[in-house]
Amino acid sequence: MNPVRNGRRFSLKSSIVISSLFSNGKREFRYPLLLITAVDSVGDGKVVFSVSKKKFKRAVDRNRVKRQMRAVYFSVVREPIQSHQAVVYIGNELPTSSVMANALKALIRV
């Protein structure tokens, strides 16, 4: 099964869970990505991708960065995750996939 084609199964949608993830999660940083992992989640983990509207005013640019993050994330992470995660892009310029892949591999420790 290709997780990229079935990405909706792995996406976190609940605003309550997302807000608790951002307020209580464990943070790890590797430029240009910030990985927030839930401390106490039960069952299958899901992931949310976020890009700041303050840094990228145009929705086209934000969507491009999110699409790149999803592609890199699901190419690096092959097995289902056990906890909820948030991947936040904090850079100022449009990234390359190789820079994002290196940062994500360092964060996830594959």
Stockholm file with secondary structure:
# STOCKHOLM 1.0

chainA/1-110         MNPVRNGRRFSLKSSIVISSLFSNGKREFRYPLLLITAVDSVGDGKVVFSVSKKKFKRAVDRNRVKRQMRAVYFSVVREPIQSHQAVVYIGNELPTSSVMANALKALIRV
#=GR chainA/1-110 SS CCTTTTGGGGBCCCHHHHHHHHHHCEEEEETTEEEEECSSCCSSCCEEEEECTTTCCSHHHHHHHHHHHHHHHHHHCCSCCSSCEEEEECCSSCCCHHHHHHHHHHHHTC
#=GC SS_cons         CCTTTTGGGGBCCCHHHHHHHHHHCEEEEETTEEEEECSSCCSSCCEEEEECTTTCCSHHHHHHHHHHHHHHHHHHCCSCCSSCEEEEECCSSCCCHHHHHHHHHHHHTC
//
